[in-house]
Amino acid sequence: MSHSADLDLLLPLLACPVDKGPLTHLPEEQLLYNPRLRRGYPVLDGLPRLRPQDAVALDERRHRELLPRVEPHALGTS
C-alpha cells in the first residue's frame, strides 16, 4: 500500500490543529489542505506535518486553483 493510500485511510481521523475541522488530501501537492483557513500542511515521506507552525498560507490565486479538488466535507458546509 502506498503512503497516499495509507494517509487516505487515516484522513477521517485527522483534523486541522487550528480550527479542528476536516482536511482534504491533495497527494499531487503533497499537502493536507484546509480551505476554510487557506492553510496547507505538508506531507513529507507519507507523514503529515500537522503542527500550526508547519502550515503554509495559500494566497487567493492558489486557493482558487485547489478549490475544485477540495472534498465538500472540508468546506465546512452540509
C-alpha positions as CSV (number, residue, x, y, z in Angstrom):
1,M,0.0,0.0,0.0
2,S,1.3,3.5,-0.9
3,H,1.8,6.3,1.5
4,S,-1.0,8.2,-0.2
5,A,-3.4,5.2,0.3
6,D,-2.4,4.9,4.0
7,L,-3.0,8.6,4.5
8,D,-6.4,8.4,2.8
9,L,-7.4,5.7,5.3
10,L,-6.4,7.9,8.2
11,L,-7.9,11.1,6.8
12,P,-11.2,10.8,8.6
13,L,-9.3,10.8,11.9
14,L,-7.1,13.8,11.1
15,A,-8.1,17.4,11.7
16,C,-6.7,20.9,11.3
17,P,-4.8,21.7,14.5
18,V,-6.1,25.3,14.4
19,D,-9.9,25.0,13.7
20,K,-10.2,21.3,14.4
21,G,-12.1,20.9,11.1
22,P,-11.6,18.3,8.3
23,L,-8.8,18.4,5.8
24,T,-8.5,17.4,2.1
25,H,-5.6,15.2,1.0
26,L,-4.1,16.6,-2.2
27,P,-1.4,13.9,-3.0
28,E,-0.1,15.6,-6.1
29,E,0.7,18.6,-4.0
30,Q,1.9,16.6,-1.0
31,L,-0.4,18.6,1.1
32,L,-3.3,18.3,3.5
33,Y,-5.4,21.4,2.8
34,N,-7.8,23.4,5.0
35,P,-9.8,25.5,2.6
36,R,-11.6,27.3,5.4
37,L,-8.4,28.9,6.7
38,R,-6.5,28.6,3.3
39,R,-3.7,26.7,5.0
40,G,-1.8,23.7,3.7
41,Y,0.0,21.2,5.8
42,P,2.9,19.4,4.1
43,V,3.1,15.6,3.8
44,L,6.7,14.5,3.9
45,D,7.6,10.9,3.3
46,G,4.0,10.0,3.8
47,L,3.7,11.7,7.2
48,P,1.6,14.8,7.6
49,R,3.1,17.7,9.5
50,L,0.1,19.0,11.4
51,R,1.6,21.5,13.8
52,P,0.3,25.0,13.4
53,Q,3.8,26.3,12.7
54,D,4.2,23.9,9.8
55,A,1.2,25.4,7.9
56,V,1.7,27.3,4.7
57,A,-0.7,30.1,4.0
58,L,-2.0,30.0,0.4
59,D,-2.9,33.2,-1.4
60,E,-6.2,33.7,-3.2
61,R,-5.0,32.6,-6.6
62,R,-3.6,29.3,-5.2
63,H,-6.8,28.7,-3.1
64,R,-8.9,29.1,-6.3
65,E,-6.7,26.6,-8.1
66,L,-7.1,24.0,-5.4
67,L,-10.8,24.6,-4.5
68,P,-12.2,22.4,-7.3
69,R,-10.3,19.4,-5.8
70,V,-11.5,20.0,-2.3
71,E,-13.9,17.5,-0.8
72,P,-17.2,19.1,0.1
73,H,-17.0,18.0,3.8
74,A,-13.7,20.0,4.1
75,L,-15.5,23.2,3.2
76,G,-17.5,23.1,6.5
77,T,-20.9,23.1,4.8
78,S,-23.5,20.5,4.9
